[in-house]
Amino acid sequence: MDRRPIGVFDSGVGGLTVLREIMKIVPNENILYFGDTARVPYGPRDLEEVKKFVFKIVSFLYEKQVKLIVIACNTSTAAALSDLKVKFDIPVIGVIEPGARASVRVTKNKKVGVIATKGTVESKAYDNEIAKIDPSIRMYSQPAPLLVDYIENGILKGKKLKETIRNYLLPLLAENIDALILGCTHFPLVEGQIADCCGSRVDVISSAVETAKDVEEVLTGEKIAVGTNPKPERTFYETGGNSKFFEVGKMFLGEEIKEVVKINLGI
Ligand code: DGL
């Protein structure tokens, strides 16, 4: 029985989509969630800068004695996962490999689309992961930066959002993709609208479920699961103020976030 918490991190509310699945699959675990809302969005930034932020935040979580870290952000995974695995002596799990794996499993015509931040698309992290599993798969990528802005501002429905989604997806749908990876952890918050736009011939894939399964596997494999824990603790940190973190979080997690601790990392 290991009561140390799991650290989950994103630039903002997006990582809550991953946290929700983690809470379903390992509900007893204590959690520290960190949203870097002072610096969101990460997507348009240089990946070297993102890496600097990620190292600061992961160091903060590490000092809080987490037993495992989930980088619940594609941009941060693309920027820093391999270096984090070398630097820290606890398991670090990213979201790109799990999403890639899921897409390879569902595509039949081997045409996979991905919508993500500019940083993730330019890193080619999905292309590389998918090519490792099945090099015959064709990838079609589309940066969708406005969606992060909408979601961080709590805009989760409406005509403008629908139109923006349509504009991003049309070029991918024209390529006849049959699987679409939501390559940004913010996007499952508008998954319904994305799926409506795609229609029934495209499977929409979020890496959240697959990532949560990886978390469970590591906890069991490393023998660090919490075991019985009648009152799991969830602590939320954010760096910004006035963000929609609290409302979106509450609505999406289906569990009230009682407090979000504001923290200044001095970045
Ligand atoms: N949720 C993040 C991702 O998965 C980042 C969004 C952003 O900060 O631009 O890439």
Boltz pocket constraint, residues with backbone or C-beta under 6 A from the ligand:
constraints:
  - pocket:
      binder: B
      contacts: [[A, 10], [A, 11], [A, 12], [A, 14], [A, 15], [A, 39], [A, 40], [A, 41], [A, 42], [A, 43], [A, 44], [A, 72], [A, 73], [A, 74], [A, 75], [A, 76], [A, 117], [A, 120], [A, 148], [A, 183], [A, 184], [A, 185], [A, 186]]
      max_distance: 6.0
